[in-house]
Amino acid sequence: MAKKLYVGNLSWTTTADSLKDAFSKAGSVVSANIITDKMTGRSRGFGFVEMEDADAEGAISMYNGKDLDGRTLTVNEARPMTDRPRREFGGGDRRSY
C-alpha cells in the first residue's frame, strides 16, 4: 500500500516531474502532483507525493526542512480531507443594519 505525503512551500517553477524525480532518490514514487489554482493554472505552492509505505518515512526525514528549487520544503504525512462547511458568496439574506 502507498502513503501520501504533503509537500509544502514549493517553488512556482517546480513541476510534477521534477518533484517525482527528487523524491525518487528516497524510494519508489507511485505518483506526484502539484495543486494548481483553478482560475490561473498557476501552482498554489504545495503538492502531494504518493510513495510505498517502506520509503515514505525515509522521504520525510530526507526532505523535510531541505532545499528544493531554492525553497525550504515542509514534508509530512498527508491528512485526509475533512468535510468543510459550504461557503456562501452573496445572494443570501445578509442584511446590514
C-alpha positions as CSV (number, residue, x, y, z in Angstrom):
1,M,0.0,0.0,0.0
2,A,1.2,3.6,-0.6
3,K,1.4,6.5,1.7
4,K,0.5,10.1,0.6
5,L,2.9,12.8,1.6
6,Y,2.1,16.6,1.8
7,V,4.9,18.7,0.3
8,G,4.6,22.4,1.1
9,N,6.5,25.6,0.2
10,L,7.2,24.6,-3.3
11,S,8.7,26.9,-5.8
12,W,6.5,28.2,-8.6
13,T,8.9,26.6,-11.0
14,T,8.7,23.1,-9.6
15,T,6.8,20.7,-11.8
16,A,5.2,17.3,-11.0
17,D,8.0,15.6,-12.9
18,S,10.8,17.4,-11.1
19,L,9.0,16.6,-7.7
20,K,8.8,13.0,-8.7
21,D,12.4,12.9,-9.7
22,A,13.6,14.4,-6.5
23,F,11.5,12.1,-4.3
24,S,12.6,9.0,-6.3
25,K,16.0,9.4,-4.7
26,A,14.3,8.4,-1.4
27,G,12.5,5.4,-2.8
28,S,9.7,4.2,-5.0
29,V,7.3,7.0,-6.1
30,V,3.8,6.0,-7.1
31,S,2.6,9.4,-8.1
32,A,3.4,13.1,-7.7
33,N,1.1,16.1,-8.4
34,I,1.2,19.8,-7.7
35,I,-2.0,21.6,-6.8
36,T,-2.8,24.5,-9.1
37,D,-5.2,27.4,-9.0
38,K,-8.4,26.7,-10.9
39,M,-8.6,30.2,-12.5
40,T,-4.9,30.9,-13.4
41,G,-3.5,27.4,-13.6
42,R,-0.5,28.6,-11.6
43,S,0.9,26.4,-8.8
44,R,-0.5,27.1,-5.3
45,G,2.9,26.2,-3.7
46,F,2.1,22.7,-2.5
47,G,1.6,19.2,-3.7
48,F,1.4,15.5,-2.9
49,V,3.7,12.6,-3.4
50,E,2.5,9.1,-3.1
51,M,5.2,6.6,-2.0
52,E,5.4,3.0,-0.9
53,D,5.0,2.7,2.9
54,A,8.6,1.5,3.4
55,D,10.0,4.5,1.7
56,A,7.7,7.3,2.9
57,E,9.3,7.8,6.4
58,G,12.7,8.0,4.8
59,A,11.5,10.6,2.3
60,I,10.0,12.7,5.1
61,S,13.3,12.7,7.1
62,M,15.3,13.3,3.9
63,Y,13.3,16.3,2.5
64,N,11.6,18.0,5.5
65,G,13.4,21.3,6.0
66,K,15.6,20.7,3.0
67,D,16.0,22.9,-0.1
68,L,14.4,22.2,-3.5
69,D,14.5,24.7,-6.3
70,G,15.5,27.5,-3.8
71,R,12.7,26.9,-1.3
72,T,12.8,25.1,2.1
73,L,10.3,22.3,2.0
74,T,7.7,21.2,4.5
75,V,7.1,17.4,4.2
76,N,4.8,15.3,6.3
77,E,2.2,12.6,6.0
78,A,-0.9,14.0,4.4
79,R,-4.1,14.2,6.5
80,P,-7.4,13.0,5.0
81,M,-9.7,15.8,3.7
82,T,-12.4,16.7,6.0
83,D,-15.8,18.0,5.2
84,R,-15.8,21.7,5.3
85,P,-18.9,23.9,5.6
86,R,-20.2,25.3,2.3
87,R,-19.0,28.8,1.6
88,E,-21.6,31.4,0.7
89,F,-20.7,34.1,-1.9
90,G,-23.6,36.5,-1.7
91,G,-27.2,36.2,-2.7
92,G,-28.1,35.1,0.7
93,D,-30.1,37.0,3.3
94,R,-27.2,39.2,4.6
95,R,-28.7,42.5,5.7
96,S,-26.6,45.1,7.3
97,Y,-28.5,47.2,9.8
